[in-house]
Amino acid sequence: MEGPGAGASAFHRGPKAKGFMKEERTSSAHRAARLGVLDSAERPLVTPSLLNCDFARMTEELDALRGAGAVAVHLDVMDGHFVPNLSYGPPVIADWRARTDFPFDTHLMISDPARYLDDFVRAGADVVIVHIEAVPEPISLLRRIRASGCQASLALNPPTPLAAIEPFLDELDAVLVMSVMPGFGGQAFEGAVLEKVRALRTARPDLRISIDGGINPTTAGEATAAGATQLVAGSAVFRNDGNYAASLAELVQGARRGSPRGVGSVPRAEPTSLE
């Protein structure tokens, strides 16, 4: 595992002219419009993880996802410290923001998200997801995220109990339930986490619940049956034949088999304790 220094270098702002010059796509009005698209999207929603795409062909990849029917994309930011892998930081996200108006569902798998929050906001993030394991007392950070115009989400790893985020639900726009340990793609789905999804859905009927890890047409149905409304998928979307439209359609079809009445409506229930 690499040390904290690796994460710091990954998030260096880089040249200003290249990093954050596309002000028209990082303005509050444009961010609000993108979040409106995300909030109004039909559920269940599949958000492709860009970690699995071809970084050398990002414009083509983003255009292909748009043509395939994607509504938003998921960004996996890893610092080599909180997780044993290293991906990309704000300068890369800023470059992608200049190429697309997709809502960016930005998953910060990093040890010190508060330190870098402003950089990710300036880069064009729309939803900022931080880990409860990295920030056990996240209220001030969640409020900073919302004050920036972004939506705030907490992620929790498979071993982490749902009670860890219960005190903070009123500060959240969404929750990301990890169905694998973060840091690497292609892992097997951990079905035990669906109990957390069910409990969360019962407690908060209107909350956007996302699930990430091992999602395929079969596990997508299991996740939506438990109450998930957003599915993060990587290898199941970016398959070898390049037919993203077919892979997204298969995932959505699988997800709808699990959701109530075959559509994206959210189960209704009276709020209860998560304990």
ABEGO torsion letter per residue (X at the ends): XBBAAAAAAAABAEBAAAAAABAAAABAAAAAAAAAAAAABBOBBBBBBAAABBAAAAAAAAAAAAAAGBABBBBBBBAGAABABBBBBAAAAAAAAAABABBBBBBBBBABAAAAAAAAAAAGBABBBBBAAABABAAAAAAAAAAAGBBBBBBBBAABBAAAAAAAAAABABBBBBABBBGBBGBBBBAAAAAAAAAAAAABAABBBBBBEGBBAAAAAAAAAAGBABBBBBAAABBAAGBAAAAAAAAAAAAAAABBGGBABBBBBBBBBAX
